[in-house]
Amino acid sequence: MNSINIFAKCHHGWSYYPTKVGRPHPTLRRNLLGEQIEACHEIGVRCPIYYSIGWSQQDAEAHPDWCYVLPDGRFWDSLPANAKSTDHRPEFLWRNMCPSGPYLELMKAQTAEICEMFEVDGFWYDICCYHGCRCARCLKNMAAEGIDPADQAAATAFSVRMWQRLMRELNAVIQAKWPNASIFYNGGPGNGGGAMYATDWHPYSTHHDLEDLPTAWGGYDRFPIRSRYFAERPKLYTAMSGKFHGSWGEFGGFKYPEAIRYEAAAMIAYGSRCNFGDQLHPSGRMEMATYRNIGAAYNYIRKIEAYGLDAQPASDLGLWLSGPGAHHDQGTANMLLENQMDFRVVPPDGDISGFQTLILTGNARLNAEEAEKLAAFVKAGGSLLLMGKSGLDADGKRFMLDVGAEYMGPAAYDVDYVVPGKELARNLPDAPILCYTAGERVRLLDGRSLAAVREPYFSRTYEQFCGHQNTPFRLDDAPHPAAVQKGRILYLPHALGDLHSVHGARVHREIFINALRRIYRRPNCVVTMPSAGRVTFVRQPKRSRYVVHLLYATPMTRGKCQILEDLVPLYDVPVTVRAPEKIRCAYTIPQRKHLRLERRADGAVRCVVPEVQCHQAVVLEY
């Protein structure tokens, strides 16, 4: 362990040092923050200082005019009209603060005070979220800028600028005294300042912390795509999970060592530093059972971290993201993960020269420059898989790439059915397959149809319906296809990523994988495991090696949590790698057991891993 976040100010608004600016905890009789900093520095451990911005209950109650106000005039934590003060308070119910005016000045002053009183390694600001505040101050400032507060997009953009001002000004205060301090703002749209789409936040943090509690939100497959996104960015990133059975603030809740070990190993496999959260008991007593559980995982991490940290993702399969809204990106990532197909996220500079195949996930609209770049990529030998509205222009009127079909418009019905041709039929039933959201309509030009569409007799409405759920399919094919291929471009009119994320039907994943394999013909890493298996393929050029990380565990939902309990071993797992360098040898980590290499005529090398239990790294030196 080399870093621990310690509290200056919590969600209740109490400070844990003798502050003259904020509100010291009423029963605290010592400089807890100062003593913790001294103790950490004595053993060489960094200690960024935690400070809650968006939730500060004492300030909210003392200054209602400092609070965030919903569009309907209520506070965020408004209770039901019939609630009694003695009723049970719902979890995570706090009154949001508006980061402007006197509250902003208070935070700047307290940050300056902390910088003067202590040796500061960094600041970790929490609950930095924008929603479009309608407090009196924000309404006045919006009016001055000519913004209609009823315009949600404009009000949200106004809030973004307000938060950016806060981050600039707090950064200036910190860096004037401690120029090398780390700074992180946890928030943005979605959980965690490490949110992929919180690009308005990214420039103001010195690194990214990816707040992913798989037991609390999103499950175990939320972290991989986020880590792959930030692996293409220049700043360090750290994965954050917790010791809790559920989520933050759960006194007496425990995640067992098996789950923590899997999570920590996955963090390293995806190139991330590890962070596990706890919450100190008000008595100040450290719960050693917690640290024994975390320690068991960290003991394993010490053996493998050199084979994951700062490694470069090596997959030649890329995701071109659709962005926020729906589940296109996450669902597409899930389908790849379940087939042990590692991927990279197309980097922000748009360099796509290192990819063999790109997947445009479900709503990746293109401008002329992007379309020209992708066309050149295909001409140079690359291939594209487009789904849903991907490849259309910003208005959704026409394709920006030659996919062998003409865009005709959105679906005419609520659902439809896919009838795969023989090219896409592997592992699929020989019958029309329900798509819970109908696909886009296209007219075949010079492309090749690989699947047909069957439309329902009618959309299900209050007036017209059949049975419990969806309307049955017609017996004849619709005029528009369900898959079109022209050369190295394959288009699927259905947003299969979104379908898979929402409904989890294997048939949609199989259609996707069958289509992908038609154009992604020579993957540079192939591993075969059950669908719960996960694979990362990374390169460490300074050490002249590739590393394949194999992960296997079976998350299950119990109550409201997704948990890991049983780490069942797999045996004789085949691993095939294609690399431009000549692979000299292969061995496992941490066991350092050498593996026999089988060299194939196409240049690939294959080995068989005897056992995978939770995690196994395979090192291939060149």
N, C-alpha and C positions, 0 to 999 in steps of 0.2 A: 504494500500500500504506500502510495507517495502523495496522496492528496485527500483532503476531507473538507466538505463544506460545513462551516459553522455559522451560527445565527447571530446577526446583529439585531434583526427585527423580524417578528413573525406575523402571521396573518391576523392575529388579535391586535396588532399595532404596538405590542410591548417590545421594548429594547432590552438587551441583555448586557448592558455596560452602563456606566454612570453618565448617561447623555444629558446634555443641557438643552438640546434641540428637540429631541423626541420625547417619548414617554417611557421611563424606566419601569421595568416590571415591579409591581408594588411590593412583592415579598423578597426581591433579590437584594442581598446585602453584600455583594462582592462584584468585582469586575470579571464576570464570567467570560465574556468575549476575550478580554485581554489575557486572562490566564490560559484559555484554550490556545490562543495564538502562541503564547510563550511555550506551552507544552509541546505543541506541534513542531515548532521551529527547533526545539531542543533535540528532537529525533529526526530532523531533516524532512519533515512532512509539510507540504504546502497546505494552506488553509484559506481558500477563497471565502469571502464573507457573503452570507446569504442575506438578502434584503427583499421583503415582500412589498411590491408596488401596488398591484391591482386590488389586493385585499388588505385592509387595515381597519379592523372593526372599531377600535377606539376612536380613530379619526373620523370614521363614518358616522358614529353616533354623536360625536361632539360637533361635527360640521356637516350636516346634511347637504349643504350647498357645494361640498367637495365631491359628491357622489355621482357616479354614472347613473343616468336616467334613461329608461327605455322610451321608445317612441310614443307609448301610451301614457307616459308620465309617471310610471311606477319605478321604484328602485328594483335592482336585480333580485334582492332577497325578500321582496314583498311576500308576506304570509297570507294564507287564505283568510277571508273576511271573518270566518268563525273560529280561527285558531286561538287557543288559549296560551298564555305565557308558559304554562306548565306542560304543554303538549310536547311530544318528542320532536326535536328539530331534525329535519332531513339532513342527510350527509352532504357535505361540500356546499352548504348554503352560506354564502358570504355576500356582503354588500360591496359591489364593485366600486372602485374609485375612479374619478376622472383625473387623468394625469396633467392637469393644467392649473393655472392660477396659484393661489396660496399653497396648495398641496404640492405642486411642482417645486415651488421655492423651498418648502420644508424638506423635500427629498434631497434637493441640491445641497442645502445647508447641512443636513445630517450626513450626507456622503462626504462633504468637506470635513466635518468634524471627525468622522471615522478615519479619514486619510491623515489627519493631524495627530490623532491619538495613538494610532497603531501602525505597525509595520505591515503593510497591505500586500498580499500576494495577488489578490484579485477580488472581483465582485461578481456575485451571481444573483441577478435581479429576477424576481418571479412574478407570474401573473401579468405578463405584458401583452394583453390581448386588446384588439380593437373590435368594436361592434357598432360604432356610430352613436356617440353620446348625444342626448338632447337636454343636458342640464342648461340652466339659464346662461351660463358663461359660454357654452358651446353654441347655443342658439344665437346669442349676440354676435359672436365671432363669425358664424356662418352667414348671418345677415350682412355683416360688413363685407364679406367676400362675394355676396350675391348668390349664396347657395340656398336652395330650397330644402329645408330639413325633411320634407316628405320624400325627397329623392334619396332612396337608400344608398345607391351607388355613390352619389356625391357626398352624402354624409359619412360613409365609410372612408372614402378617399380623404376627407377632411380629418378624420380620426387618425388615419395613417400618418398624415403630415404632423399631427400633434404628437404622436408617439415618436416620430423621427426627430422632432425638435427635442423631446425629452432625452432621447438616447445621445444625441449630439452634445447636449449641455452636460449630462452626467459624465460622459466620456471625457469632456474637457476638464471637468473638476478632478477626475481621477488621474488622468495622464499628466496634469500639471505637477502633481506630487509624486506619483508612482508610474512613470512612463512605460514600465515593463509589466504592469499588472494585467492579468487576464480579465476579460469582461464578457459576460454572457447575459442576454435578455431572453428569458424563457416565455414564449408566447407566440404571437402571430396567429394566423388563421389555422386552427387545429391545435391539437395538443403538442406542446413542445416547440421551443424556438428553433429546434432542428427540423421543423416542418418543411417538407420539400418546397411547398409553394409559398412560403413566407419570405419571398425574395426581398420584400421591402425591409425586412429585419436583418438580413444576412450581413450587410456591410458594417453594422455597428457592433457586432460581436467579434472577439478575437479568435473564437473557435466555435464549434457547434456541439451541443449536448442533445442527444436524441432521446427524449423522454418516452420510453416504450415499456410500459408495464404490461406484459402480455396477459396477465391475469385480470387486468382492469379494463383495457380497451384494445381492440384490434387483433388480439391473439398473437400467436408466435410468428406469423408471416408478415406482420406489419414492418418489422425492423429491416429485413433484407433489402427491400427496394429503397428504403430511405438511406441505408448505408451505402448502397451502390450509387445513389444520387450524390452523396457528399464525398464519395471516393474520387469523383471527377472534379472536385473543387479544391482550391489550394490550402484551405484551413484544416487543422486537425479536427477530428470528430470523436466523440465519446458516447457510448451507449449507456443509457440509464435505466436500470430496473430497480426492484425493491425486494426486501426480505419478506414482505407481507404476503399473506395468502391472497388478499385482494388488492387494496390500493393504499395510498398514503394515509397516515394518521390512524392506522389500525393497531392499537396497542394489544399485545397478546396474540396477534396473528402471525403465523409462520409459514414460509415456503420451505419445503424440505430440501436437503442438500442436493438430491438428484436433479431437481429442477434448476437450482442455482448453477450447478455445474454445467448443465446443458446450455443455459442462457449465456454463461461466461464464455464457454467454448465457441458458441455461435458468434459472440462479439469479436473474438480473435479471428475466427474464420473469415469474417467480413471486414477485417482490417481496422476494427474499432478498439479504442481503449475501453476499460470496464469500470462501471460505477454502479454500486448497489446501495440503495437508500435505506435508512432506518429512521426512527424518531425517538429521541431521547425522552425518557420518563421525566416528569416534572421534578422528581426528587434528585435528578442528576445521576441516578444509578444506571450504569451501562448493563444491558442484558447480554450476558456472555453467551447464552445459547444462540443468539443471533449471530454473533461473530464467529462462533464455531462453525455454523452452517456456511457463512460466507467464506470463512477461512479454508474450508474443505475445497471449495471451488477455486479459490486463489492459489492454493497449493498446486492444483492441476495446471492453472494458467501459467505459472512460472515455468512449467516444462514445455509449453507450446507457444508462448507469446512471440518468441523470436521468429516464428514461422508464419506470422500473420500480420503483426503490426507494421504499418508503412509499406506493405506489399502492394503491388499494382494489380488491379483486376486484369485478368488475361483473356477472358472470354472474347470471342469475335462475333458474338450475337448482341445486338444493341436494341434498347427500347427508346423510341422517340415518344416522349410523354405527351398526353393530351392535356394535362393540367387539372386543376380542381374541378369538382363537379362530377357526379356519377362515380363509378368505380372502375373506369377503364384501365387505369394504370395498375392499381392494386390487383385487380382481377387477372390481368394478363400476366403480371409477375407471379401470381399464385399458380397459374397453369404451368408456367415454366418450372417453378420450384417443385411442383408435384411430379415433374418428369426429370428431375435432377439436371436441369439445363440452366447453368449459370449464365448470367447476362451482365452487361454494362448499361448504364444510362447514358444516352448521347450527351457528351460534355457541353458546357455552356458556350465554348468557342465554336461549336458546331463541327469540329474535325471528325469526319466519319471515315477517314482513309483506312483506319485499322480494323474496320468491321467487314465481315463476310456478308451478314444479313442484318437488316434493320426491320423492326416491327413497329408500325404506327398504330397505337393501341386502340383507339375507338373514336376519337374525336380530335385528331391532330390535323387541324386546318393548316393550309400552306399558303404562304405568299410567293410571289414570283421568284425571289432570290432562293428561298428554300426549295421550291420545285426544281429550279435549275440545278441546284447542288445535288438533289436526289437523282435527277435524270443523269447527271454526269457520273454519279456513283454507280448506277446500273450499267451505263455504257462501259465503265471501267471493269465490270465483272461482278459488281455487288448485286444483291437481290433484296426485294422488298415484299413484306406482307402487310397489307393495309386492311383495317377492319372498320365497319360502321361508316361514320362520316369522315374518316381520315382520308386525306388526299384531296378533299374539296377546298374550294376557296373560302375566304372568310365569311362570305354570304351564304355558303352552302348551296350554290347554284350549279357548279360544274367542277369536274375533275381538273386538277392542275398537273396531273401526270397522265401518260397514256397507259391506261390499265386494260385496254381492249374492250371498253364498254362506255356507254354514255349515261350520265346521271339523269334519272327521270324524276326523282323526288322521294319524299318519305313514304313509309308504308301506308297502305290504304286500310289496313285492319289492325286490331290490337295485338294479335299474335299471328304467327305463321309456323310453317313446318318445313324442315329441310329433308330432302331425299338425296343422300350422298351418291355420287357416281362411284365407279369401282376405284378411282384414284384416291378417294377420301374415305373409303368404307372400312378400313381396318379398325377392329375393336368396336364396331357400331352395329346396332340392330338393323336388320334388313326391313326397315319400315320407316314411314315419315317420323321425324324427330321434332318434338315441340320446342319452339323458341318463345319464351315467355314475353319477349318484346320483339315485334316483327322487325325485319331488316329493311334496309334501304332498297329502293327499286332502281334497277339499271337495265339498259337495253344493250344486248350483246352486239358488238361491232366485229372486230377481227380477233377478239380473244376466244379462248376455249372454255366452254362451260364444264365445270367439274361437279356440279350439284344442282338440283332443281328445287324450286319452292312450291309448296302446296299451301294455298290460302284457305282460311276458314270460310264457312258459308256466310258468316256475318260476325261483326264484333259483338262482344257480350255487353248488353246494356240492361237497364231496368225494364225496358220495353220488350227486348228480344234476347232470350238466353236459352241455353241448352245444358241441362245437368248442373253439377256442382261448380264446375270451373270453366275451362275454355271450350270454345265451339269446335266441333270436329272439323277435319280437313276435307276439302274437295277431293274428288278422285282423279282430277286432271291437273297437270302441272300448270303453274302460272307462267306468263310470258317472260318474266324476269328471272335470271338464274340466282342461285345461292352461293356460287363461287365462280370466279373468272380468273383465268391465268393467261397472261401474254408474256412469253419469254420468262424473264426473271422477276416479273411483278405478278403477285397473286393478290386478288381482292376478295374479301369476304364481306358481304353486305351487312352481316349481323355484328353487333358489338359484343363479341363473345366474352371479352374480359369482364364487362359489366354483368353479363348474364351469369358467368361462373361465380363472380364475387357475391352476387345477390342470392342465387339459387343453388349453387354448388353441384349442379348436375354434371356427372362425368361425361355424358355424351357431348356436351359443348367443348369440353377440354379435348376430347378425342378428335373432333372435327378440326379444332385449332392445330393440334399437334400433327395430324395427318397433312394438313395444308403446309405447315411450316417445314416439314421434312421433305416436301417436294422441291423447295428452293434452298433450304439450308442443308446441303448435301454432305459437307465434310466438317462437322463440328470439331473444334480443337480439343474438346474434352467430353468423353462419353462415359457415363457411369450408370449402372443399372441397380436400382434399389426399389423397395416398395414406395408408394406415393408419399409416405411420411419422411422419406429420406431427403436430405438437403446436401447440396454440393457447392463448393466455391473453388474456383481455379484461379490461382494468383501467381505472379512472377516476382522474383527478387533478383534483379539483374546484378546488383553489387555482390551477391553471393552465388551467382551463376546457377540458379535453381528455379524450378517451378514447384509449387505446392498445391496438392489437391486436398481440400478439407472435406471429410465425410461426416455428416451428422445424422443421427437417427434417434428419434424418440416419437412417442405417439400421444400428442396432446388430446385431452378429452374435456368435454364441458360437463362440469358438475355445478349445479345451481347457476349462479351468475358468473362463475369463473371458468376460464380455460386453464387446466392444470396439466402438469407432467408428473408422473409417479413412477412408472415402470420403465427402466432402461433395458430393453430387450436386445440381446446381441443379434447381429447378422453375421453370416459366415460366407466366405468365398465371394467377395464382392469384386467384380471385374472393373478395372479402370483403364481406359484407353486415352492416350494423349497424342496430339499432333503438334509438333513444335519445329520452328526453323532450325533450331540448334540440335546437335546430336546428343541425345540423352545417354549419359555414361552409366548411371546406376539409379536404383530406386530403393527407398527404405521407409519404414514407418517411424513416426514420432508420436509419443515419446519413447517407444520401445527400442528404436534404432534396429529393427529387424530388417535385414536386406531381403528384397523381393526379386524373384526371377523375372527378367524382362524378355518379352516376346517381341521381336522386331518384324514388322509387316512390310510387304512389298510397296505399299503406298506411303511409307515413311513413318507411319504411326507406331507407337510402342504400347504394349499392353502388359499389365501385371494384375495379379489377383491378390486382394487384401484378405488375409485369413479370417480376421474378425473385426467388426465395428460395433463397439458398445458405447453409446452416447456420442463419442467423437473419435475420429482417427485421422491423422494427417499422413499423407503420402508425399515424400520429398523425391523429386526427380532432378538430379544434378546434371549439368551439361558442361 
